[in-house]
Amino acid sequence: MQDVRVSMKSKKMSRWIGPALGLVLAVVLGTSAFAQATASPPAAPQVSPAAPAGAAPSVSPPPSPATASEAAPTPTSVPTVAIAALPRDLSPWGMFLNADIVVKVVMVGLLFASLVTWTVLLAKNLELLRAMRRGRAALAILNETRSLAEAHVRLGNSSSGEPVARLLRTAIQEVQASPHPDHDALKERISWLLERVEATASRRIGRGMGLLASIGATAPFVGLFGTVWGIMNSFIGISNAHTTNLAVVAPGIAEALLATALGLVAAIPAVVIYNMFSRQIGGYRAMLADGSALVMRLVSRDCERVMSPISQPHLAQAAAE
């Protein structure tokens, strides 16, 4: 019985041992194959054939410069940007020569306006000085005289265009045209005539003031027109050159700013000179008003001096002289 049991146990063990050994053998074979596949075998050194005895070893020639340059890596090429050449002369005269024809016309017009402004300054200043000097001298004479006849004698040598002397002659002519006038009516008529003489003298002395006012008011806008035109040309240059380089924009902007500067150069002196002359002309008109007041005082004196409105013989003698 024991032998039978032993034989049965051995059969069972042999049944399990076979598969187990096969599994172990498969694992070992798979592991070795994976290791051989992953491990790269070292490359075998190439052994050159042995040179014959006595043969000199061959020396390779050095690489030529052309070959070396070809072998050297070439740097990446940088894209070049077209750069517009700046004008050689960026002075005001150079910018004027390089400017567009419209900008040139604007600049020439502004320079002419500035020349006119300074010409008016010189001419009007001399005119006002001469008129004020003559007017003060005539006022001093009227202030010292006692009648129209005496004033006419003393101002007889005055220039015919002198406003104060013209005021006196206008009053004398009206008195002579009224043989037996009413005192109040005569004074009123003389006052009207004197106002017209003052207005004429003021209008004559104010010639050129409108030109100064026009230059002072319009010159900045003319310069602004040149500025707009120059900036427009700058943007056109950017569009044609396909670049935003400052060298393309700078010349047009410089021309535009030069036009603006010329506009200010023409406008600022015109405004200052206009204000200066306005004050001087105001003083001249006040002097004419003083002359009219002195003439009316002489007329009033002559009306009160005699029973008749005015002493006719004296006025006739004064008018004849």
C-alpha positions in Angstrom: 0.0 0.0 0.0 2.8 2.4 0.8 4.4 1.7 -2.5 1.2 2.5 -4.3 0.9 5.8 -2.4 4.5 6.7 -3.2 4.0 6.0 -6.9 0.9 8.1 -7.0 2.7 11.1 -5.3 5.6 10.8 -7.7 3.2 10.9 -10.7 1.5 14.0 -9.4 4.9 15.7 -8.8 6.1 14.8 -12.3 2.9 16.2 -13.7 3.6 19.7 -12.1 7.4 19.7 -12.5 7.3 19.6 -16.3 5.3 22.7 -16.9 7.2 24.6 -14.2 10.6 23.8 -15.9 9.2 24.9 -19.2 8.0 28.2 -17.8 11.4 28.9 -16.2 13.2 28.1 -19.4 11.0 30.4 -21.4 11.6 33.3 -19.0 15.4 32.8 -19.1 15.5 32.7 -22.9 13.3 35.8 -23.3 15.4 37.8 -20.9 18.6 36.9 -22.6 17.2 37.8 -26.1 15.9 41.2 -24.8 19.3 42.0 -23.3 21.1 41.2 -26.6 18.7 43.4 -28.6 19.0 46.4 -26.4 22.8 46.3 -25.8 24.6 47.7 -28.9 27.9 45.9 -29.6 31.0 48.1 -29.8 32.1 48.9 -33.3 35.1 46.9 -34.3 38.1 49.1 -35.1 38.9 49.1 -38.8 42.4 47.8 -39.2 44.1 49.2 -42.2 46.2 46.9 -44.2 49.7 46.9 -43.1 51.9 49.1 -45.2 54.8 47.5 -46.9 58.1 47.8 -45.2 60.1 50.8 -46.2 57.2 52.8 -47.6 56.9 56.3 -46.2 53.6 57.1 -44.5 51.3 59.2 -46.7 50.6 62.7 -45.4 47.3 64.3 -46.5 47.8 67.9 -47.8 46.3 70.8 -45.7 43.0 72.0 -46.8 43.0 75.0 -49.2 41.5 78.4 -48.0 38.7 78.1 -50.5 37.8 74.6 -49.2 38.0 75.9 -45.6 35.8 78.8 -46.5 33.3 76.5 -48.1 33.4 74.2 -45.2 32.9 77.1 -42.7 29.3 77.7 -41.8 28.0 80.9 -43.5 26.1 83.3 -41.2 22.5 83.9 -41.8 22.0 86.8 -44.1 20.3 89.9 -42.5 17.6 91.6 -44.6 18.7 95.0 -45.6 16.4 98.0 -45.2 16.4 100.7 -47.8 17.6 103.9 -46.2 16.7 107.1 -47.9 19.6 109.5 -48.2 19.1 112.7 -46.2 19.6 116.1 -47.9 23.1 117.3 -47.6 22.0 120.8 -46.4 19.4 121.1 -43.7 19.8 124.8 -43.3 16.8 127.1 -44.0 18.1 127.9 -47.5 18.8 124.2 -48.3 15.3 123.2 -47.1 13.8 125.9 -49.2 15.6 124.6 -52.3 14.6 121.0 -51.6 10.9 122.0 -50.8 7.9 121.3 -53.0 6.8 124.0 -55.4 3.7 124.7 -53.3 5.7 125.0 -50.1 8.1 127.4 -51.9 5.3 129.6 -53.0 4.0 129.7 -49.4 7.5 130.6 -48.1 8.0 133.4 -50.7 4.6 134.8 -49.9 5.3 134.9 -46.2 8.7 136.5 -46.7 7.1 139.2 -48.9 4.5 139.8 -46.2 7.2 140.2 -43.6 9.0 142.7 -45.9 5.8 144.7 -46.3 5.3 144.7 -42.6 8.7 146.2 -41.9 8.3 148.7 -44.8 5.0 149.9 -43.3 6.7 150.2 -39.9 9.4 152.6 -41.3 7.1 154.6 -43.5 4.3 155.0 -40.9 6.7 155.8 -38.1 8.2 158.7 -40.0 4.7 159.9 -41.0 3.4 159.9 -37.5 6.5 161.6 -36.1 6.2 164.4 -38.6 2.5 164.8 -38.2 2.7 164.9 -34.4 5.5 167.4 -34.4 3.6 169.8 -36.7 0.4 169.3 -34.8 1.9 170.1 -31.5 3.5 173.3 -33.0 0.1 174.4 -34.4 -1.7 173.7 -31.1 0.8 175.9 -29.3 0.1 178.8 -31.7 -3.7 178.3 -31.4 -3.4 178.3 -27.6 -1.6 181.7 -27.7 -3.8 183.6 -30.2 -6.9 185.6 -29.3 -8.9 185.6 -32.5 -9.3 183.7 -35.8 -7.6 186.4 -37.7 -4.5 186.4 -35.5 -4.4 182.6 -35.6 -4.7 182.6 -39.4 -1.8 185.2 -39.7 0.5 183.1 -37.5 -0.4 179.8 -39.2 -0.3 181.2 -42.7 3.2 179.7 -43.3 2.0 176.2 -42.3 1.7 173.4 -44.8 -1.6 173.3 -46.6 -1.9 169.6 -45.6 -1.4 170.1 -41.9 -4.6 169.1 -40.2 -4.7 171.7 -37.4 -4.2 174.5 -39.9 -6.9 173.0 -42.1 -9.3 173.1 -39.2 -8.6 176.8 -38.8 -9.2 177.5 -42.5 -12.4 175.5 -42.5 -13.8 177.7 -39.6 -12.8 180.9 -41.3 -14.4 179.9 -44.6 -17.7 179.1 -42.9 -17.7 182.4 -41.1 -17.1 184.3 -44.4 -19.9 182.3 -46.0 -22.3 183.5 -43.2 -22.6 187.3 -43.3 -25.2 187.7 -40.5 -25.4 184.3 -38.9 -27.0 183.1 -35.7 -24.3 182.5 -33.1 -25.5 179.0 -32.1 -26.2 178.0 -35.7 -22.8 179.1 -36.8 -21.1 177.2 -34.1 -23.0 174.1 -34.9 -22.1 174.3 -38.6 -18.5 174.8 -37.8 -18.5 171.9 -35.4 -19.9 169.6 -38.1 -17.2 170.7 -40.6 -14.5 170.2 -38.1 -15.6 166.7 -37.4 -15.4 165.9 -41.1 -11.9 167.4 -41.2 -10.9 165.2 -38.3 -12.3 162.1 -39.9 -10.4 162.8 -43.1 -7.2 163.3 -41.3 -7.7 160.2 -39.2 -8.4 158.1 -42.3 -5.3 159.4 -44.1 -3.1 158.7 -41.1 -4.5 155.2 -40.7 -3.5 154.1 -44.2 -1.5 150.8 -44.0 -3.1 149.6 -40.8 -5.5 147.3 -42.6 -2.6 145.7 -44.3 -0.9 145.0 -41.0 -4.1 143.6 -39.6 -4.5 141.3 -42.6 -1.0 140.0 -42.3 -1.2 139.4 -38.6 -4.5 137.5 -39.0 -3.8 135.4 -42.0 0.0 134.7 -42.0 -0.3 131.9 -39.3 -2.9 130.1 -41.4 -0.9 130.5 -44.6 2.1 128.9 -42.8 -0.2 126.2 -41.5 -1.2 125.4 -45.1 2.4 125.0 -45.9 2.8 122.7 -42.9 -0.1 120.5 -44.0 1.2 120.3 -47.5 4.7 119.3 -46.3 3.3 116.6 -43.9 1.2 115.2 -46.8 4.2 114.9 -49.0 6.0 113.1 -46.1 3.3 110.5 -45.9 3.4 110.1 -49.7 7.1 109.5 -49.5 6.5 106.8 -46.8 4.0 105.1 -49.0 6.3 105.1 -52.1 9.4 103.9 -50.1 7.5 101.2 -48.2 9.3 102.1 -45.1 8.8 104.1 -42.0 12.4 105.2 -41.7 12.8 108.7 -40.2 15.1 109.6 -43.1 12.1 109.4 -45.4 9.9 111.6 -43.2 12.4 114.1 -41.9 12.9 116.4 -45.0 9.1 116.9 -45.6 8.5 117.6 -41.9 11.4 120.0 -41.8 10.0 121.9 -44.8 6.6 122.0 -43.1 8.0 123.4 -39.9 10.0 126.0 -41.8 6.7 127.2 -43.4 5.1 127.4 -40.0 8.1 129.4 -38.6 7.9 131.8 -41.5 4.2 132.3 -40.9 4.9 133.2 -37.3 7.8 135.5 -38.3 5.4 137.4 -40.6 2.5 137.5 -38.2 4.0 138.3 -34.8 5.7 141.6 -35.8 2.6 142.6 -37.8 0.4 142.3 -34.7 2.9 144.1 -32.5 3.4 146.9 -34.9 -0.4 147.2 -35.5 -0.9 147.6 -31.7 1.9 150.2 -31.5 0.5 152.3 -34.3 -3.0 152.0 -32.9 -1.9 153.7 -29.8 0.0 156.4 -31.7 -3.0 157.1 -34.0 -5.2 157.3 -31.0 -2.9 160.0 -29.6 -3.0 161.8 -33.0 -6.8 161.8 -33.1 -6.8 163.2 -29.5 -4.5 166.0 -30.8 -6.9 166.8 -33.6 -9.8 166.9 -31.1 -7.8 169.4 -29.1 -7.2 171.5 -32.2 -11.0 171.5 -33.0 -11.7 172.6 -29.4 -9.2 175.5 -29.7 -10.7 176.6 -33.0 -14.2 176.6 -31.5 -12.9 178.6 -28.6 -11.6 181.3 -31.0 -15.0 181.3 -32.8 -16.8 181.8 -29.5 -14.5 184.6 -28.6 -15.1 186.4 -31.9 -18.9 186.0 -31.5 -18.8 187.6 -28.1 -16.3 190.3 -28.9 -18.5 192.5 -31.0 -22.2 193.1 -31.4 -22.1 191.6 -34.9 -21.5 187.8 -35.1 -17.8 188.2 -36.1 -15.8 191.2 -37.1 -16.0 190.9 -40.9 -13.1 193.2 -41.9 -10.6 191.3 -39.8 -11.7 187.9 -41.3 -11.6 189.3 -44.9 -8.1 190.6 -44.3 -7.1 187.3 -42.9 -8.6 185.4 -45.8 -6.9 187.7 -48.3 -3.5 187.1 -46.7 
